[in-house]
């Protein structure tokens, strides 16, 4: 009986209402209400404070919710384990990504191997992607940068170089390579702080004491691309993310090693989960050395 009550509590905590939990569980609202009240009564504990529009977790409720998240994730793993006998003919892979470029190739490779697996992709920043793994909302993530964390396993996937984007009419347009010093005083458009591409570029500039003129900061690859094409300034991008365009040219830096990275990340405790291993294997089959 406690299992049913705990499951009802978990869905109420996640939905913030009895009605939302009832909908998720495909039962009536009175049934959910009775199960949660029975749980509170049996253990003589208050799990929710009841406002007008939304239920709020008490301190005890927050602690229990952290446990039921793990509990129901293990339940999902049990179901995934049972599905192994059907060689992943059914299931749901949840992927967190910070950008579409590397992830799209991985997803295509996975889909080729397991066409019957439903795949959902959540796009956000690195913090969102890591939180999704830790909260068991996603199975794997594709990230450019990952801080050391014993809860997570990060598998290097690729190391593409960072290239300079120049617009048609600029003196560097069409060059195959340049020295970093040639960017001294040039108008440059930067990604937002925290961008791994920006971090790698700034480190290289600092190492060689090169100071371009930063004229704009844009938190979007697509918007930066258009800003460069319109002649506002130069910018940098991972070579893997550069899309050929007659208005633009991609120029390598000959005298400085500037790279971005891609990692496949998952919870260490889920290293043996079938669907996680299947994604990792499909992605690693794509790996090739970058110059």
N, C-alpha and C positions, 0 to 999 in steps of 0.2 A: 504493500500500500504506500509506503514511504517513497518508492520510486515514482509512482504516479504523481504524488504530491510535489516532489522535488522537480519533476518535469514541468508541472503546472506553474510552480514558483518561477522557474527559469524563464519561461515564455512570458510571464507577466512582467518580470524584471526587464526583459529585453524590449517588450512592446510598450511598457509604461502604462498598461491598462489591462483590465480583465477581458474587455471586449477584443482587443488585439490578440491576446493570448488564446482566447477561445477560437478565433478565426484561424490562427496558426495551427492549432491542435485539432481543428474540425470537431469541436464539441461545443456544448452550450455554455454561455457565460455563467449561469448558476453553478454548473459543474466545476468550472475553474475556481470560482469564488469559494465554493465549499472545500475544495482540495487545499487551497492556500490557507483558509481559516483553520482547517483541521491540523495542518502542519504547525501553524502558530500556536494553536491550543495545546497540542500534544507536548511541545517543547517549552511552552510558556514563554514565548519570545515574540516580539513585534518585528516583522520583516519589512513592513511598508508603513509610511505615513500617508494618509489618504486626504488629498486635496480635492478641489472642485473638479479639475479637468484631468489630472495626471497623478498616478501613484509615484511616490518617491521612496527609494530604498533607505532604510535605517542603516546604522553602522553594522548591525548584525546581518542585515539583508545584503549589504555590499560584500561582506566576507563570504556569505553563502553563495552569492552569485559568482564570485571568483572560482569557487569550487565546482559549481554546476557547469561552468563553461568548460572546464577540463573534463568533467564527467561526461557531458554530452559529446565532446570531441572524441573521447575514447569509444563512446557508443558508435559514432560515425566510423571510426577505425575498424570496429568489429564488423560493421556492415561491409566496409571496403574489403576486409579480409575474406569474408564469405563470397564476395564477388570475384575474388582472385580465381576461383575454380572455373569461372567463365571467361578467363583470360581478358579481363577488362572489356567485356562486351557491353557493359552498362556502367554508369557512374557519373560523377560530376567533379571536374577539376577546376579549382578556383585559383586564379593567378593574379598577383599584384605587380604592377609595373609602373615605372616612372617615365617611360617613353616607348613609343611603338616600334622602334627600329630593330633592335636585337630581338625583342620579344616576338615580333611578327614571324620571323624566321623559325624561332623555336616552336611557336604555336602551330605553324604549318607542318613542321616535321612531326610533331606529336599527333596532329590530326590525320596525317598520312598513315601513321602506325595504328592509331586507335580511333577510327572514324565514328564509332558509336558512342564515344565519351562526350558528354556535354561539357563545354568549356565556358566559363564566365571570367571576364577580365576587369579588374578594378584599376583605374589609372589615377595616380596621385603622386605626392612627393615621397621621398625616401622614408620620412617619419611615418606616414600613413601606411606604407607597404610593410614596414617592420611591425607596426602595431597590429596589422591584419594577421600576420603570422602568429604573433604572441597570443592574440585573442582567439586563435583558431578560426578566423573568418576566411583565411586563404590557406592554400596548401603549399604554394611556392611563390617566390617573388624574383623579379629580374631587376637588379639594382646596379647603379654605377659605383656607388661607394657604400661600404658597410663598416661600421665601427666594431671592434672586437666585442663579442658577446657570447658567453659560454652556452647560452640557450640556442644559438643559431649556428648553422653550418653554411659557409659561403664557398662556393665552387667557382674559381676563375673561369670565365668563358672566352673573353677576347680582350685585346689591348689595341684598339685602333688609334692611329695618330691624330692629333689635332691639326687642322689645316686652316689657313687664312682664306677668308672669302673676300674677293675683290670684285668691284663692279666694272662693267664695260666703260672705258674712258679713263679709268684710273691708270697711273703709270705702271702699276704692278700687274695689271690685268693680263692674263694669258701666260704668265711666268710659270715654269714648272716648280721652281723652288726659290726661296729667298733666305737671306740671313736675318736673324731676329732683329739685329740692329737697324735694318731698313724700315722698321716700324717706328723708329724714334720720331716723335712729334706728329705722327699720323692720326687722323680722326678715327676713333674706334668705338664701336657699339658693343657693350658688354651684356652678358646674361646677368640674372639676379644674383645677389650674394648667396652662397651655398651651392651654386651650380658647380658640378665637378669639372666641367669644361673651363669655366672661369677660373677655378682654383688652380688647375694645371697651368693655364696661360699666365696667370699672375705670378706663380712661382718661377716660371721660366723668365719672365720679364725682370723680376727682382734679382735673380741670379746673375743676369747680364747687365743690370742697371739700365735697362731700356725703359723709356718713359713716353708712351704714346699719349695722345690727348683723348681722354674719355669724354665723349659728347652725349652719350645716351645709354640708358640701362633698360632692357626689355626682358620680361620673364616669359618669353615665348620664342621657340626656334623659328616658327613660321613668320612671326612678325619681324624678327631680326632679319630674316632672309629678304623680306620685302623692303625693309629699311635700307639694307645694303644695295639692293637692286636699284633703288631710287637715288643712290649716290650720297646718302647721309654720312657714310663712313665705312670702314672695313670692319670685319668681325672674325670670330673664330668658331669652328664647329668640328665635331668629331667627323673624320673622313667617312665613317660608316653612315653618317646622317646627312651627308651632302648629296643633294639631288641635282643632277646635271640640268643646267639652265643657260641658254645663250646669253643672258644678261650677266652671268656670274662666272667666275673661275675659282677653282680650289688650288691653293698654293701650299706646298709643303715647306716646312722650316728646316733648312739643311744643317744648321749648327746648334740645334737644341732638341733634346728628346722630350716632346710634349705628347702625352698620351691620356686618353680616357679609358675607362675599364667597364666591363660588364661582368656581373656575378649572378649565379643562380643561388638563391638563398632559401633555406627551409629550416624548420625547427629540428634541432639535433635529435630530440626524442622521437621524431617521425622519420628518421633516416631509412627505416625499413618498411615504411608504409608503401604499399604497392604502387599507388598512383603517383607518389612523389618520385619513387625510383624510375617509373616509366617516363616521366617528364624529363628527369635528369639524363637518362640514357638517350632519349630522342634528341635533346639539345646538344649533348656532348658529341653526338655523331656529326654535328655540323661544324665542330671546331676546326679552325685552320689557322696557321700562323699568319700574323700581320707583320708587314715590313716595318 
